[in-house]
Amino acid sequence: MQIQILKSDEADEYYFDEGCFILELSNSPEDPGMSIARATVKAGVTTKLHRLNGIVERYVILSGSAKVEVGESGEQQLSAGDVVIIPSLCSQRITNIGAEDLVFLAICTPRFTEKAYENIE
């Protein structure tokens, strides 16, 4: 692997059918061990119940407030600075319970690929 500096471009943000906007900050085959994306969930929106096959995901809440449902743990309230660790094949969804956008990093190991995403609604 070589040293890289990756620059994000807001124009690359896209809507993911799960119910959130995604800006991939780092996700490439050249760095297969991890991916980082910025996710934005609009006020009042709940993402689809889903799981990732073969990927551990971490949410790092940057701004906003939320409730998260992960596996059988029940609903948990989240705010800026909180981290959620989600094992592979664990059901998950997040709801923006605030008036402002919920913004968090989704850090996946190994890197996220759409083939690992499983909608379980």
Secondary structure, DSSP 8 states (H G I E B T S, - for coil): ---------GGG-EEETTTEEEEEEE--TTSTT-EEEEEEE-TT-B---EEETT-EEEEEEEESEEEEEETTS-EEEEETT-EEEE-TT--EEEEE-SSS-EEEEEEEES---GGGEEE--
